[in-house]
Amino acid sequence: MALKRIKDFPDGSGSLTNDDIFIFMDDPSGTSVTKKISLSQISASIGGGGGGTSNVTISNSGLNRVLVSDGSTSGIVGQANLSFNGSLLNVTGSGNFNTALTVNNTGVSLVGHTHTSSNITDFNSSVSGLLPTIENSGDNRLLTSTGTTTGVNAESNATFNGTTLSVSGVFVATSGSFTQRLDFPLSYFTVSPAVSGTVNDWNPGGVSDVIRASGHFTARINGLVDTYGVDALLLYNVGTSGSITLTHASGTANNQFLVPWLGDYVLDPNGGAALIVRDKVVNKWRIT
């Protein structure tokens, strides 16, 4: 067909097709090479896929979604579960790292572990070696080590509810101070044995700071077992008829009472009392 000048074509005079030919000259004023190129060649050279009418299409688009190819020459898909806002890469689902994962320039090893959110929040015992297993668990119980690298035990006799520390048993403080008074109800630390006749190396039973003993007729005690478990105790005779005598320096050596006047200490019925303190230097009980 005859060539026309560009200005001879009115606007909207037609659409381009693959067999349309374009003429290009390196130097129109000289004798340089003139090139004849079809529209399909131009499309191929710029990656348009041919035809001159192909456009890139983004499906499933959304703000900050990472784009991936759909496998075709022009299709792009926005990933709803993978987004990047310029500072945070957010992944919804699982991630596979075939080489290495680095966080803050430090390599993180993920070999051999698959952990779900329930494994982490519920201290799931199936996650071997990652999180401890809590034995004997209960609300507000204090946690102590079992002596292993992962074992944790919840103490049923020690609880803290955010305000009150409760201990069932013996409370021992080797040092320190308390900003408020410690109130120990008498019933928590009381045993009430009956005693009669002559008793050597007496063991009242239980472990208590207060012993309310009942004397039947006349009772004599030759020493208190040194393994009783307290450093000091208050002994009452709550009987109504018989006295209780604590014998000075009688019984097994480590269990003996030491009375200041080197004689017997008598607890009369109806409230006679003695404060008994363990002297760990001489390994005896001193009556004060």
C-alpha positions in Angstrom: 0.0 0.0 0.0 1.1 3.6 -0.5 2.9 5.3 2.4 1.2 8.3 4.0 2.6 11.0 6.2 1.6 10.8 9.8 -0.2 14.1 9.6 -2.4 12.6 6.9 -4.0 10.1 9.4 -6.9 11.5 11.3 -7.3 10.8 15.1 -9.0 7.4 15.8 -8.6 6.3 12.2 -8.0 2.7 13.2 -6.4 0.2 15.5 -3.0 -1.4 15.3 -2.6 -5.1 14.3 0.4 -7.4 14.3 1.0 -7.1 10.5 1.2 -3.3 10.6 4.7 -2.1 9.5 6.7 0.8 10.9 9.6 2.4 9.1 12.6 3.6 11.1 15.8 5.3 9.8 19.0 5.8 11.7 19.7 9.2 10.0 16.9 10.6 7.8 19.2 13.2 6.4 21.8 10.7 5.3 22.1 7.4 3.7 22.0 5.3 6.8 20.1 2.0 7.0 16.3 2.1 6.9 14.5 -0.5 9.1 11.1 -2.0 8.5 9.6 -3.5 11.7 6.2 -5.0 12.3 4.1 -4.4 15.4 4.5 -8.0 16.5 8.3 -7.6 16.4 8.1 -4.5 18.6 5.9 -6.3 21.1 8.3 -9.2 21.3 11.3 -7.0 21.8 9.7 -5.2 24.8 8.2 -8.4 26.3 4.6 -7.7 25.6 3.9 -11.3 24.6 2.8 -10.4 21.1 -0.4 -9.1 19.7 0.1 -5.6 21.0 -3.0 -5.8 23.2 -1.7 -7.8 26.2 -1.8 -6.0 29.6 -0.4 -7.0 33.0 -3.4 -7.9 35.3 -3.2 -7.9 39.2 -5.7 -10.2 40.7 -6.6 -10.4 44.5 -5.0 -7.0 45.0 -4.9 -5.3 48.4 -3.0 -2.7 50.4 0.7 -3.8 51.1 0.1 -7.3 49.7 3.2 -9.0 48.2 2.9 -9.7 44.5 3.8 -13.1 42.9 3.4 -14.5 39.4 0.5 -16.7 38.6 2.6 -18.7 36.2 1.6 -17.0 33.0 3.4 -14.3 31.1 1.2 -11.5 32.3 -0.7 -12.6 35.4 0.2 -11.2 38.9 -1.5 -12.2 42.2 -1.6 -10.2 45.4 -1.0 -12.5 48.4 -3.6 -12.0 51.2 -1.4 -13.9 53.7 1.9 -12.1 53.0 2.2 -8.4 53.3 4.9 -5.8 53.8 4.2 -2.2 55.0 7.7 -0.9 54.6 9.0 -2.0 57.9 7.1 -5.2 58.9 6.8 -8.4 57.0 3.7 -10.2 58.1 3.1 -13.9 57.4 -0.2 -15.6 58.1 0.3 -19.4 58.0 3.5 -21.3 58.1 7.0 -20.4 56.8 9.6 -22.7 55.4 13.3 -21.6 55.4 15.4 -23.9 53.2 18.7 -22.3 54.2 19.1 -20.0 57.2 16.8 -17.6 59.1 18.6 -14.5 60.6 17.0 -12.2 63.2 18.9 -9.0 64.1 22.0 -10.5 62.3 21.9 -13.6 64.4 21.2 -17.0 62.9 18.2 -18.9 64.3 18.0 -22.7 64.1 14.6 -24.2 63.5 15.8 -27.8 62.8 13.6 -30.6 64.2 10.8 -28.5 65.8 7.3 -27.7 64.7 5.4 -25.7 67.3 1.7 -24.5 67.3 0.4 -21.7 69.3 -1.3 -24.1 71.8 2.1 -25.8 72.4 3.5 -22.5 73.6 0.6 -21.0 75.6 -0.5 -24.3 77.2 3.0 -25.6 78.1 2.3 -28.7 76.1 4.4 -31.6 77.3 4.8 -32.9 73.7 7.2 -30.0 73.0 10.2 -31.9 74.3 13.0 -29.7 75.7 11.4 -26.4 74.8 9.1 -25.6 77.7 8.9 -27.0 81.3 6.1 -29.3 82.4 4.3 -28.1 85.5 3.5 -31.0 87.9 0.7 -30.8 90.6 -0.6 -27.5 89.0 -3.2 -25.5 90.8 -4.4 -21.9 91.0 -2.0 -19.4 92.7 0.5 -22.2 93.8 4.1 -21.2 94.0 6.4 -22.9 91.5 9.7 -24.6 92.5 12.3 -26.6 90.6 12.3 -30.4 90.7 16.0 -30.4 90.4 16.0 -31.1 86.6 16.6 -28.7 83.8 12.9 -28.6 82.8 10.9 -29.9 85.8 8.7 -27.5 87.7 6.4 -28.4 90.6 3.4 -26.3 91.9 3.5 -26.3 95.7 0.1 -27.1 97.2 1.1 -25.8 100.6 2.3 -22.4 99.4 0.1 -20.0 97.5 0.0 -16.3 96.6 -3.1 -14.6 95.3 -1.5 -11.3 94.6 -2.1 -10.0 98.1 -1.7 -12.8 100.7 1.1 -15.4 100.9 -0.3 -18.5 102.5 2.0 -21.3 103.9 0.6 -24.5 105.3 3.4 -26.0 107.5 6.5 -24.4 109.1 7.6 -20.9 107.9 11.3 -20.4 108.4 13.1 -17.1 107.8 16.8 -17.2 108.4 17.3 -13.5 107.8 15.6 -10.3 106.6 12.8 -8.3 108.0 9.0 -7.8 107.6 7.4 -4.4 107.0 4.1 -5.6 108.5 3.4 -7.9 111.4 3.1 -11.6 110.8 0.0 -13.1 112.3 0.0 -16.8 112.9 -3.2 -18.2 114.3 -2.5 -20.4 117.3 -4.4 -23.4 115.9 -2.0 -23.5 112.9 1.0 -24.4 115.1 -0.5 -26.4 118.0 -0.3 -30.0 118.9 -2.1 -31.3 122.0 -0.6 -34.5 123.3 -1.3 -36.2 126.6 1.6 -37.2 128.8 1.8 -39.3 131.9 4.4 -41.1 134.0 8.1 -40.8 133.1 8.9 -40.2 129.4 12.4 -40.3 128.1 13.3 -38.4 124.9 9.8 -37.1 124.4 8.4 -36.7 120.9 5.0 -34.8 121.0 4.1 -35.7 117.4 3.8 -33.3 114.5 5.9 -30.2 114.3 4.7 -27.2 116.2 5.7 -23.9 117.8 3.1 -24.4 120.5 2.5 -27.6 122.5 -0.6 -27.7 124.7 0.1 -30.8 126.8 -2.2 -32.5 129.3 -0.6 -33.9 132.4 -2.3 -36.9 134.0 -1.5 -37.2 137.6 2.3 -36.4 137.8 4.2 -36.5 134.5 8.0 -36.3 134.2 9.7 -35.6 130.9 13.4 -36.4 130.5 14.4 -34.5 127.3 12.8 -33.6 124.0 13.9 -35.2 120.7 16.5 -33.0 119.0 14.9 -33.7 115.6 11.6 -32.0 116.4 12.2 -29.4 113.7 11.8 -26.0 115.5 14.2 -23.6 117.1 11.9 -22.5 119.8 8.5 -23.6 121.2 6.1 -22.7 124.0 5.0 -25.6 126.2 1.7 -25.3 128.1 0.2 -27.6 130.7 -3.5 -27.4 129.9 -4.4 -30.3 132.2 -6.6 -29.6 135.2 -5.2 -32.1 137.8 -1.6 -33.2 137.1 1.7 -31.3 136.9 4.4 -31.8 134.2 8.0 -31.8 135.4 10.9 -31.0 132.9 14.0 -32.7 134.3 17.3 -30.9 134.2 20.0 -32.7 132.2 18.3 -36.1 131.9 17.8 -38.4 129.0 19.9 -38.7 125.8 22.6 -35.9 125.7 21.3 -34.1 122.6 17.7 -34.2 123.9 18.3 -32.8 127.4 16.7 -29.8 129.0 19.0 -27.2 130.7 17.2 -25.4 133.5 18.8 -22.2 134.8 18.9 -23.3 138.5 20.1 -26.8 137.5 16.9 -28.3 139.0 13.5 -29.5 137.8 11.1 -27.1 136.0 7.5 -27.8 137.0 4.5 -26.8 134.9 1.5 -26.6 137.2 -1.9 -27.6 135.8 -4.3 -25.0 134.4 -1.7 -23.0 132.4 1.8 -23.6 133.7 4.2 -22.8 130.8 7.8 -22.8 129.7 9.6 -21.2 126.7 12.1 -23.8 125.3 14.8 -22.7 122.9 17.2 -24.9 121.0 20.9 -24.1 121.7 22.7 -25.3 118.6 26.1 -24.7 120.2 25.8 -27.3 122.9 22.9 -29.2 121.2 20.5 -29.0 124.0 17.1 -27.4 124.9 17.3 -24.3 127.2 14.4 -23.4 129.3 14.1 -19.6 129.7 
